[in-house]
């Protein structure tokens, strides 16, 4: 697979509007998203964003019933496989939200694994987090295509949008076959 250059455009945003919903996206985040990764005419899952208003092609997921998400369940229980063109995941990631979440905070590695199951080949995962996720390619069959620092707030607090593209099944199959052959060879030695 030819390595593409990773897009590292900075997304300048401001604090979320005070809407009564906790964990809202920073202002101008959706504008940046649509500018670089348009969602129009795509089947999109907004993971951990139950307060979003889904449109015809959008589903939402949250464990909190008050959000009226499409799927009120743990992210590992979202039904379907190879269903979405894009997943936008904004998980809770600090202890301030742990009490509201009422279970272990989702780990990026687990979100990536579940997104692989839910995305169509060639689908895009945008993982909004405070860290840059290092494990994605060999274990899960993703290629990093974007890494966007999101600057917002008075002191420009930084979060990162990790953008991954799910590899096509044919390429992933070849990679797995190669790994299997390597394991067989190593076992015989």
C-alpha positions as CSV (number, residue, x, y, z in Angstrom):
1,X,0.0,0.0,0.0
2,X,1.3,3.4,-0.9
3,X,1.8,5.6,2.1
4,X,-0.1,8.8,1.8
5,X,0.9,12.0,3.6
6,X,-1.0,12.5,6.8
7,X,-3.1,15.7,6.9
8,X,-2.2,17.7,10.0
9,X,-4.3,20.8,9.5
10,X,-5.1,22.5,12.8
11,X,-8.8,22.9,13.6
12,X,-9.4,26.2,15.4
13,X,-12.5,26.1,17.4
14,X,-14.1,27.9,20.4
15,X,-15.7,26.5,23.5
16,X,-19.1,24.8,23.1
17,X,-22.2,26.9,23.5
18,X,-23.9,26.5,26.9
19,X,-26.7,24.3,25.8
20,X,-27.3,22.2,28.9
21,X,-25.7,19.1,27.3
22,X,-22.4,18.1,28.7
23,X,-19.7,16.9,26.4
24,X,-20.8,19.1,23.4
25,X,-18.5,19.6,20.4
26,X,-16.5,22.8,20.4
27,X,-18.0,25.5,18.2
28,X,-16.8,25.4,14.6
29,X,-15.8,21.7,15.0
30,X,-18.7,20.6,12.8
31,X,-17.7,23.3,10.2
32,X,-14.1,21.9,10.1
33,X,-15.5,18.4,9.9
34,X,-17.7,19.1,6.9
35,X,-14.9,21.1,5.2
36,X,-12.4,18.2,5.3
37,X,-14.5,15.1,5.7
38,X,-18.0,15.8,4.3
39,X,-20.8,13.7,5.7
40,X,-23.5,14.5,3.1
41,X,-25.0,11.4,1.5
42,X,-23.0,9.1,3.8
43,X,-24.2,6.7,6.4
44,X,-22.7,8.2,9.6
45,X,-22.5,6.9,13.2
46,X,-22.0,9.5,15.9
47,X,-20.5,7.3,18.7
48,X,-20.8,8.6,22.3
49,X,-22.9,11.6,21.0
50,X,-26.5,10.8,21.9
51,X,-27.4,14.4,22.2
52,X,-26.8,14.9,18.4
53,X,-30.0,15.2,16.3
54,X,-29.7,12.3,13.8
55,X,-30.7,12.9,10.3
56,X,-31.9,10.4,7.7
57,X,-28.4,8.9,7.2
58,X,-27.1,9.3,10.8
59,X,-27.3,7.1,13.8
60,X,-26.2,8.1,17.3
61,X,-24.9,6.0,20.2
62,X,-24.8,6.7,24.0
63,X,-25.3,4.7,27.1
64,X,-27.4,7.5,28.8
65,X,-31.2,7.0,28.1
66,X,-31.8,10.7,28.5
67,X,-29.9,11.4,25.2
68,X,-32.5,9.5,23.2
69,X,-29.8,8.1,21.0
70,X,-30.5,5.7,18.1
71,X,-28.6,3.0,20.0
72,X,-28.8,3.4,23.8
73,X,-26.1,0.8,24.7
74,X,-22.4,0.3,25.2
75,X,-20.5,1.0,22.0
76,X,-19.5,-2.6,21.8
77,X,-23.2,-3.6,21.4
78,X,-24.1,-1.5,18.4
79,X,-25.7,-3.8,15.9
80,X,-24.4,-4.5,12.4
81,X,-21.2,-5.0,10.5
82,X,-19.7,-3.1,7.5
83,X,-22.7,-0.7,7.9
84,X,-21.2,2.9,8.0
85,X,-19.3,5.1,5.7
86,X,-18.1,7.2,8.6
87,X,-17.9,7.0,12.4
88,X,-17.3,10.1,14.5
89,X,-16.3,9.1,18.0
90,X,-16.0,11.5,20.9
91,X,-15.7,9.3,23.9
92,X,-15.6,10.5,27.5
93,X,-11.9,10.4,28.4
94,X,-11.4,11.9,31.9
95,X,-12.5,11.2,35.4
96,X,-14.9,14.2,35.4
97,X,-17.2,12.2,33.2
98,X,-16.6,8.8,34.8
99,X,-19.5,9.2,37.3
100,X,-22.0,10.0,34.6
101,X,-20.7,7.2,32.4
102,X,-21.2,4.6,35.2
103,X,-18.7,2.1,33.7
104,X,-15.0,2.0,32.7
105,X,-14.1,4.8,30.3
106,X,-13.8,3.5,26.7
107,X,-10.2,3.0,25.6
108,X,-9.2,4.2,22.1
109,X,-7.9,0.7,21.2
110,X,-11.4,-0.8,21.9
111,X,-13.1,2.0,20.0
112,X,-10.9,1.4,17.0
113,X,-11.7,-2.4,17.1
114,X,-15.4,-1.8,17.2
115,X,-15.2,0.9,14.5
116,X,-13.4,-1.6,12.3
117,X,-16.4,-4.0,12.7
118,X,-19.0,-1.3,11.9
119,X,-17.3,0.5,9.0
120,X,-17.5,-0.4,5.4
121,X,-14.2,-1.1,3.6
122,X,-12.7,2.3,2.8
123,X,-14.8,3.9,5.6
124,X,-13.5,6.7,7.8
125,X,-13.1,6.9,11.6
126,X,-12.6,10.2,13.3
127,X,-11.6,9.6,16.9
128,X,-11.7,12.8,19.0
129,X,-9.5,12.3,22.0
130,X,-6.7,13.9,24.1
131,X,-4.1,11.4,22.9
132,X,-2.7,10.3,19.6
133,X,-3.6,6.7,19.2
134,X,-0.5,4.6,18.2
135,X,-2.0,1.1,17.5
136,X,-4.2,1.0,14.5
137,X,-2.6,-0.4,11.4
138,X,-1.2,-3.8,11.9
139,X,-3.7,-4.9,14.5
140,X,-6.9,-3.4,13.0
141,X,-6.3,-2.7,9.3
142,X,-6.5,1.1,9.4
143,X,-4.4,3.7,7.7
144,X,-3.9,7.1,9.4
145,X,-5.0,9.8,7.0
146,X,-5.3,12.7,9.3
147,X,-4.2,14.0,12.7
148,X,-5.9,17.3,13.6
149,X,-5.0,19.3,16.7
150,X,-8.3,21.0,17.8
151,X,-7.5,24.2,19.6
152,X,-10.3,25.7,21.7
153,X,-10.9,27.7,24.8
154,X,-9.2,30.6,26.5
155,X,-5.8,28.8,26.8
156,X,-6.1,26.8,23.6
157,X,-6.6,23.4,25.3
158,X,-5.7,20.8,22.8
159,X,-7.5,17.6,21.8
160,X,-6.7,15.6,18.7
161,X,-8.9,14.2,16.0
162,X,-7.2,11.0,14.8
163,X,-8.5,10.1,11.3
164,X,-8.3,6.6,10.1
165,X,-9.4,4.9,6.9
166,X,-10.4,1.2,6.9
167,X,-8.3,-0.7,4.5
168,X,-10.1,-2.5,1.6
169,X,-10.8,-6.1,2.4
170,X,-8.5,-7.4,-0.4
171,X,-5.5,-5.6,1.0
172,X,-6.2,-6.6,4.5
173,X,-6.7,-10.3,3.4
174,X,-3.2,-10.2,1.7
175,X,-1.7,-8.7,4.8
176,X,-3.3,-11.4,7.1
177,X,-2.2,-14.2,4.7
178,X,1.4,-12.9,4.8
179,X,1.3,-12.8,8.6
180,X,-0.2,-16.4,8.8
181,X,2.5,-17.7,6.4
182,X,5.2,-16.0,8.5
183,X,3.8,-17.6,11.7
184,X,3.8,-21.0,10.1
185,X,7.3,-20.6,8.9
186,X,8.4,-19.5,12.4
187,X,6.7,-22.5,14.0
188,X,8.6,-24.9,11.7
189,X,12.0,-23.3,12.5
